[in-house]
Every structure is written in structure tokens, then in C-alpha cells.
Amino acid sequence: MTTALTVETDPAQLCCEPSSQPVLNAVDAQESARVLKALSDPNRLRLLSIVKAGDGGEACVCDLTEPLDLGQPTVSHHLKILVDAGLLEREKRGTWAYYSLVPGALEAASARILGL
């Protein structure tokens, strides 16, 4: 004959201890989402690559439409998103705009991704 043994459990022991690891606050989460969203488009990744590979680490907007086989308004839209995300900076020279990587921006984006 087997008898069942009932053990009363303290409700406080049913939940685990809260983590002591830091978590993303709302502002950092929004900033990370903005950067990750900017990086989530293949054309924007290609634009970053073209700019990075350009002479002196920059590229004229006139050189960015042909490699992507996209119209100028579409390329300008993608560039604006990359600038707004803090990944590229824009410098106007005469009638042309030149784009370059923001120093440390890709490393910071990588750290955000790895820190999640």
C-alpha cells in the first residue's frame, strides 16, 4: 500500500530570483529599434557598403543610384533613413551631396545587437 505524501510549498519559492543583469530602458529600446529598422533593408545595407568602400570612405549621391538600379528619389529616401538613424552623415558640396559613415556608428550598432 502506497501513501501519498503532500508537501506544502512556500509560494515565494515558486518564482525565480529577478536577474541582476541590466535591461534596456524605453529610450534605448527605441533608439535600437530605429537603427535596426534602418539596417533591415538590403538596399540600405548595400548603400552603407558602397559608402564605406568609396574613396576616402565617402560617396557622392550621384554614384549611388546606378549600383542599386534604383531611381534617385528612392535612393534619397534610403539615405535619409540612414542619416536619421545616425549611421551616415551628409555634406553638401555645390549641387551634390556626399555621404560618409558616422565614425563608430556601425560598431555601436553591432554592440546594440550583441547586447540584446
C-alpha positions, 0 to 999 in steps of 0.5 A: 500500500502506497501513501501519498505524501503532500508537501506544502510549498512556500509560494515565494519559492515558486518564482525565480530570483529577478536577474541582476543583469541590466535591461534596456530602458524605453529610450534605448529600446527605441533608439535600437529599434530605429537603427535596426529598422534602418539596417533591415533593408538590403538596399540600405545595407548595400548603400552603407557598403558602397559608402564605406568602400568609396574613396576616402570612405565617402560617396557622392549621391550621384554614384549611388543610384546606378549600383542599386538600379534604383531611381534617385528619389528612392535612393534619397529616401534610403539615405535619409533613413540612414542619416536619421538613424545616425549611421551616415552623415551628409555634406553638401558640396555645390549641387551634390551631396556626399555621404560618409559613415558616422565614425563608430556608428556601425560598431555601436550598432553591432554592440546594440545587437550583441547586447540584446 
